[in-house]
Amino acid sequence: MKVLARRLRPLLFHLRGGHSDKLDIYNNVVSRLSAEARVAWAAEIFGDKIVVSTSFGIQSPVMLHLVTSIIPEVPIVFVDTGYLFPETYQFAETLTKRLGLNLKTYNPIMTPARQEAMYGRLWEQGIEGLRKYSLINKVEPMDRALAELRGKIWLTGIRRSQSVSRQHLNFVSLQNQTFKLTPILDWSDEQVDEYLQTNNLPEHPLRQRGYVSLGDWHSTSVLEKDMTPEQTRFQGLKRECGLHEPSDIPGYRI
């Protein structure tokens, strides 16, 4: 893996054009690797310019353990909206201590109280309200984290099997001129559970209460009969919180 990375590095960094010219090469390389080797590849190519994001959700221990086993000091960005479940904050504390995470917590510029005073409950205002909520509480803090930590590549734990909107994603993509790598993109739920058990990783306390996907308390529900996991988020109006959607669209900046 290291030999391959060293051979590719001169080519990748002397390609003419922008980042988009490198995407096909990156995807051709990492698509043939294991999840662990994908992380090692990123470390070889990007050095200390790697940033990992986490929500401390149901399946978050997998990516956190996988990445820190290979890059122990990598910055872990936790976007704290101020609206997370109490159990999520407790779980974050447990995992941070257990895995020795180099945690970097980022909060929205506007406090929850100020947001509600200015705009009301945005999560109750349909698609446009949810979009504004995401920009304020998730996208802006993550953009700030990438800028301050000088991240050139952003590692996330999203997977194709999680939703229709993720089924056609590539392992490496571009978001606002930052590379994004999804090492476990092709993993099934069974593989995730096997990894959790094999490595004796702690379970989020809300999993036993029927939650399969976690976000803010006001926009997350238990998986009920005849529901899909996607319908447990944002009253079923959408799946993505905004963090993993293109943010170079008109009106993006708040």
Summary of the structure (lengths in Angstrom):
residues: 254
radius of gyration: 18.1
end to end distance: 41.9
largest distance: 56.2
contacts: 735
relative contact order: 0.15
helix: 48%
strand: 12%
